[in-house]
Amino acid sequence: MRLPTMPKRFTIRTLIFATFLVALFFALPFRKARMQMEGREWVAAQRGHISFQYAVNRPTGRYSIPFVPDFLVDWFGVDMFNPVRGVCLDCDTIKDFGPVTKLSGLESIGINIDMADDIDFSPLKTLPRLKEIHFTQWSGLTQEQFTELCKFLPDVKVYSETHSNG
């Protein structure tokens, strides 16, 4: 007759591995939220404007984020639960698009101010959800930049008040 085997012991190695998995599970959202906060700070330093996926509830002054209690938003911050969907840059001259790539959920960019003549549009390629870029007549976008940008970002609708796609 065979005796039943004892279950395996819970070892320190198992504890360390489980702790690592739990830390990883929490670290990724916190990293994304921190990057979004840094991107929002850059937009604020440019004196630009942002729009979140979920708007502010006017009577309460709090963000109306479905399925997230207010106390969690207070503890972890709005960047943890509310992605930035739009940015409007309209105050300071834009010299670089690098910091805007920290807003990984960004879908639209509005540019209503001068850009540097030698501005590099390549960081915009790293934004996976970018759908449209709108340049006003004050952006200083040249026809060459417009054509280059349309070719460089074929899946993004590029609007310009002074140039056409034809």
C-alpha positions as CSV (number, residue, x, y, z in Angstrom):
1,M,0.0,0.0,0.0
2,R,1.3,3.4,-1.0
3,L,1.1,6.4,1.3
4,P,-0.2,9.6,-0.3
5,T,2.5,12.1,-1.1
6,M,2.7,15.3,0.9
7,P,2.1,18.5,-1.0
8,K,5.2,20.5,-1.9
9,R,6.3,23.0,0.5
10,F,6.0,26.7,0.0
11,T,9.6,27.8,-0.3
12,I,11.4,31.2,-0.2
13,R,12.0,30.8,-3.9
14,T,8.3,30.5,-4.6
15,L,7.6,33.6,-2.4
16,I,10.2,35.6,-4.2
17,F,8.8,34.6,-7.6
18,A,5.2,35.4,-6.5
19,T,6.3,38.8,-5.2
20,F,8.1,39.5,-8.4
21,L,4.9,38.7,-10.4
22,V,2.7,40.9,-8.2
23,A,5.2,43.8,-8.4
24,L,5.4,43.4,-12.2
25,F,1.6,43.4,-12.4
26,F,1.5,46.7,-10.5
27,A,4.6,48.3,-12.0
28,L,3.4,48.5,-15.6
29,P,0.3,50.6,-15.0
30,F,2.3,52.9,-12.6
31,R,5.0,53.4,-15.2
32,K,2.5,54.2,-17.9
33,A,0.8,56.7,-15.5
34,R,4.1,58.3,-14.6
35,M,5.0,58.7,-18.3
36,Q,1.6,60.3,-19.0
37,M,2.1,62.7,-16.1
38,E,5.5,63.7,-17.5
39,G,3.9,64.3,-20.9
40,R,1.1,66.4,-19.4
41,E,3.7,68.4,-17.5
42,W,5.5,69.1,-20.8
43,V,2.3,70.2,-22.4
44,A,1.6,72.5,-19.4
45,A,5.1,73.9,-19.7
46,Q,4.3,74.7,-23.4
47,R,1.1,76.3,-22.1
48,G,-0.9,73.9,-24.2
49,H,-4.2,72.2,-23.4
50,I,-5.1,68.5,-23.0
51,S,-8.3,66.5,-23.1
52,F,-8.8,63.3,-21.2
53,Q,-10.9,60.3,-22.3
54,Y,-13.3,61.0,-19.4
55,A,-14.4,64.5,-18.8
56,V,-14.7,66.4,-15.5
57,N,-18.1,66.3,-13.9
58,R,-19.0,70.0,-13.5
59,P,-21.0,69.9,-10.3
60,T,-18.5,67.8,-8.4
61,G,-15.3,68.9,-10.1
62,R,-14.1,65.3,-10.3
63,Y,-13.4,63.1,-13.3
64,S,-16.3,60.8,-14.2
65,I,-14.4,57.6,-14.7
66,P,-16.6,54.6,-15.0
67,F,-16.0,51.7,-12.6
68,V,-13.3,53.5,-10.6
69,P,-14.1,54.8,-7.1
70,D,-13.2,58.4,-6.4
71,F,-10.9,57.4,-3.6
72,L,-8.7,55.3,-6.0
73,V,-8.4,58.3,-8.3
74,D,-7.4,60.4,-5.2
75,W,-4.8,57.9,-4.1
76,F,-3.2,57.0,-7.4
77,G,-3.9,60.1,-9.5
78,V,-5.9,60.8,-12.6
79,D,-3.2,59.5,-14.9
80,M,-3.6,56.0,-13.6
81,F,-7.2,55.7,-14.9
82,N,-7.9,58.4,-17.4
83,P,-5.7,58.5,-20.6
84,V,-5.0,61.7,-22.5
85,R,-6.7,61.6,-25.9
86,G,-6.0,65.1,-27.3
87,V,-3.4,67.8,-27.1
88,C,-3.6,71.4,-28.4
89,L,-0.4,73.3,-28.5
90,D,-1.1,77.0,-29.0
91,C,1.2,79.2,-26.9
92,D,4.9,78.6,-27.2
93,T,7.0,77.8,-30.3
94,I,7.4,74.1,-30.7
95,K,10.9,72.9,-31.1
96,D,10.6,69.2,-30.5
97,F,7.8,66.5,-30.5
98,G,9.8,64.1,-28.3
99,P,8.1,64.7,-25.0
100,V,4.6,64.3,-26.5
101,T,5.3,60.6,-27.2
102,K,5.0,60.0,-23.4
103,L,1.2,60.3,-24.0
104,S,0.8,56.8,-25.4
105,G,-3.0,57.1,-25.7
106,L,-2.9,60.3,-27.7
107,E,-5.3,60.3,-30.7
108,S,-5.2,63.9,-31.9
109,I,-2.9,66.8,-31.9
110,G,-3.8,70.4,-32.7
111,I,-1.0,72.8,-33.5
112,N,-2.0,76.5,-33.5
113,I,1.4,78.1,-33.0
114,D,4.8,78.4,-34.8
115,M,7.0,75.4,-35.1
116,A,10.8,75.5,-35.6
117,D,11.8,75.3,-39.2
118,D,13.9,72.2,-38.7
119,I,11.4,70.3,-36.4
120,D,11.6,66.6,-36.4
121,F,8.3,64.8,-36.9
122,S,9.7,61.3,-36.4
123,P,8.7,61.0,-32.7
124,L,5.1,61.1,-33.8
125,K,5.5,57.7,-35.5
126,T,5.9,56.1,-32.1
127,L,2.3,57.1,-31.0
128,P,0.3,53.9,-31.7
129,R,-3.2,55.5,-31.4
130,L,-2.6,58.8,-33.3
131,K,-5.4,59.4,-35.8
132,E,-5.2,63.0,-36.7
133,I,-3.0,66.1,-36.6
134,H,-4.5,69.5,-37.3
135,F,-2.3,72.5,-38.3
136,T,-3.8,75.9,-38.3
137,Q,-2.7,78.8,-40.5
138,W,-0.5,80.0,-37.7
139,S,1.6,76.8,-37.4
140,G,4.0,77.9,-40.0
141,L,3.8,74.4,-41.7
142,T,5.5,74.5,-45.1
143,Q,4.2,72.6,-48.1
144,E,7.3,70.4,-48.0
145,Q,6.7,69.5,-44.4
146,F,3.1,68.8,-45.1
147,T,3.8,66.5,-47.9
148,E,6.6,64.8,-45.9
149,L,4.3,64.3,-43.0
150,C,1.5,62.8,-45.1
151,K,4.0,60.3,-46.5
152,F,5.6,59.6,-43.2
153,L,2.4,59.0,-41.3
154,P,0.1,57.3,-43.9
155,D,-2.5,56.1,-41.4
156,V,-2.8,59.6,-39.8
157,K,-5.2,62.2,-41.2
158,V,-3.1,65.4,-41.5
159,Y,-5.2,68.6,-41.8
160,S,-3.7,71.9,-42.7
161,E,-5.7,75.2,-43.1
162,T,-3.1,76.4,-45.6
163,H,-2.1,73.3,-47.6
164,S,-4.1,70.6,-49.3
165,N,-3.3,66.9,-49.9
166,G,-3.7,67.3,-53.7
